[in-house]
Amino acid sequence: MDSPTLSSLLVVGASPVVAVAPLRPLSVRLDIGREPSWKSGSLPSPNVNDRSTPESDDLSVAASKRSLRRVAKANRDSLAIDHERVRAAVRRFLDGRVTGWVVTFDPLPGEPDLGPLFTDDPPRLLALTRTPSVGYELSIHDGRGPREHHSFGYEQPTDEAPIVPIGDIGAVLVPGLAFDRFGGRLGFGAGYYDRFLARLPTEVARIGVSDGFIVDRVPTGPLDVAMTHLATEAGVVQLPLGR
């Protein structure tokens, strides 16, 4: 059976330059027939090339990001995520490939819900990020520790939850508003994740977890960090595609 195309996965494309650009399916193929393995040294090094902050992007890139962000947020209401299929794809990838802690996230509305990974048997080493009250540097904590509600709308570990050392992390499941086949990711604009991802060793898998909104090209600046993999309902593929 043929591998599914991006256009068959609730995936749409949008011009990153203007917010009102017509949406169109991409023709790139996701080779889901074989989920790629990876090992230390085989992953693209992090392009410290996608930190979405006004001070790091030139005016044209910042404007393009704002435009695409508006399109992505508007499309979230029309994207129906099969959360269980996304979780199944992530589980298949993690099992036997990733050692160490896996950093996941508590979803905002419209994001894939990976929470049930905490009930897997045998238990996984799952961590969550904590957003600081001052500054932009995320800390990483045991996801089974105490939590609190953040004003942004998600649950996060309290500062009493055990810290997970950066060197013990094997993979990061990264939320985003939009992704592309080259590893580009569009976040909400504060740059928390890009600062965190830039601190990781190059062998750590950086897995963008998509809600289905994948575009031709995400506008990126010099401090944005590229994803090494992309998770959708159909599976997890290694990036970049079509190179």
C-alpha positions, 0 to 999 in steps of 0.5 A: 500500500502506498505511503500516505501523503501529507494532504491525506493527514488533515495537513494543509499548506499556507503561505508563511508571508500573508495571513490570508493566503489560500490554503493548499495541500502539500504533495510531499510524501511521508514515508510511514511504511518504515518508521526511521530509526535514529542513533547518536550522531545521525540527527541533524544538529540543532539549527539554533535558528527558530527562536521566535522573539522580536529581538532575534528576528528581523522585521520581515521574518517577525511579520511572517511569523505573526501572519502564519500564527494567525492562520494556524490559530484560526485553523485549529477549530477546523482540525479534528485530531485523532489523539489516540492515533497520535499517541500510538505513533509516539509510543511506537517511536519511543519504544526501543529507540529512546532511552532516558527521560522523555519531555512531554507537554500538557496540551492547550486546546487544539493540541494533541493530548499526550497525557495518557502516556503517563499511564503506560505500563511499564511506566515511562520516564516522563518529564514536563517543562516549568515556565518561570515567573521571570525570564525565559529559561524552562526548567525540566521536572519529573512529570509525576511530581506535584503540579500547578495551573499556569496562567497560560492555561496548562498544568506544569510542575511546581518548583518542588517537583524533582529536577531532571538533568539536561544530560538525562533527556533522551527525547523532547515532544514539542508542541507547535502551531505549525511545522514544515518538512524541513524541521521548521516549527512555529510556536506562540512567540516567546521563545521558551522552547527554542532556548531550552532545545538549544541547550540539549545535546545534538543526539536528543530527538526533538519531535514536533507533535502536529495538530495537522497544520503543516505548511510549505515553509515556516519562517525562521530566524537565526535562533530557531531550533529545527525539529529532528522528527515530526509526529502525526496521526500516521506516524513519526518521520525523520526530518528533513523530508524530500532533501 
